[in-house]
Amino acid sequence: MPIVSSTAPRTLDGPGPLRPTRAKAGDFPPIAKAYTRVSQVVRESGLLRRAPWFYLAVGTALLLALGGAITGFILLGDTWYQLLIAAALGIIFTQIAFLAHEAAHRQILATGPANDRLARILAGAIGMSYSWWDSKHSRHHSNPNRVGKDPDIEVDTISFLEEDAVEARGFRRMLTKRQGWLFFPLLTLEGLNLHRQSFGHLASREPVRGRWIEIGIIAARFALILVPVFLLLPFGMACAFMGVQLAVFGVYMGASFAPNHKGMPVIAHDAKLDFFTKQVRTSRNIRGGWWATWLMGGLNYQVEHHLFPSMARPHLARARTIVREHCRTLGVPYTETSLWRSYAIVIAYLNRVGLAARDPFECPITAEYRRA
């Protein structure tokens, strides 16, 4: 069955064409045992072991940063410099989200239940429902970029598939036409969107594991933030404080997750692919070494993370060397690019998808004259 690729990926050999391509699963090399072989090398190299001291150091650093932000908030008082504290909190909350993501993947503690408890606490600390996110993210890992199975490419404000862009109507159609250029401005609302979806999930009639625990943690979180902010700051400044915090959190979160799969091949819902090919061909790594790893919480090694979800962050760089060489031997494209180039690819891809929402009878030249 076909793999539908919205854009050819940028591989180690350089950028591919930007026009849509189609390839048959039969064109790929026979690599049914590829994952078994590479995982054996990774395991023998000791890269699946836990890294407790690393995560203890990260957790301590985040607690100190949070303590510093709270101290700064108290000392600054009634001043617009408080917006700097709000921006700092947006960054700190995103870093906590990275830890919640790693705990959910069993990377931090020794047992699954312990990691689940930690992930639920950390997710609640940033105002997000762990049960909602975990279900969504698990489906994404099982079928990245697969039509009808990956919730991350389902239509929301943004359309990631042309068929969704065609069906856009009204205000959403107007957004879809220019969604590539609007992508980063819209991310300022992503923090609110995450809170909204979490609240909707917890308030639904569906069975939710740990519903009341999550409600309690999230309620306490918002009380600890909103009460001091609106009690100690003038109302307008308090609103601006929360707006900046949410905007920074949303942009940072979206800018960290967007480069991973957007603009990579999209898999037809009935395509038959082996695990190794499916995970590697739909994922994109970001170059940059240690600074990119800290900035993106290890998400810069997206290929390795999808192949070995429980691998601790410090081991991903060494795993990259093994996986990349394995891909080179098998002739499987290994996609890696710079952070800025990845954003350009994402914007171009979303704009191409957005073209489907435009009136097919509209003359581009006439439209240009109208704008002039």
Buried (B, 14 or more C-beta within 10 A) or exposed (E): EEBBBBBBBBBEEEEBEBEEBEBEBEEBEEBEEBBEBBBEBBEEBEBBEBBEEBBEEBBEEBEEBBEEBBEBBEEBEEEEEBBBBBBBBBBBBBBBBBBBBBBBBBBBBEEEEEBBBBBBBBBBBBBBBBBBBBBBBEBBBEBBBBBEBBBBBBBBBBBBBBEBBBBBEEEBBEBBBBBBEBBBEBBBBBBBBBBEBBBEBBEEEEEBEBBEBBBEBBEEBEEEBEEBBBEBBEEEBBEBBBBBBBBBBBBBBBBBBBBBBBBBBBBBEEBEBBBBBBBBBBBBBBEBEEEBBBBBBBBBBBBBBBBBBBBBBBBBBBBBEBBBEBBEEBEBBBBBBBBEBBBEBBBBBBBBBBEBBBEEEEEEEEEEEEEE
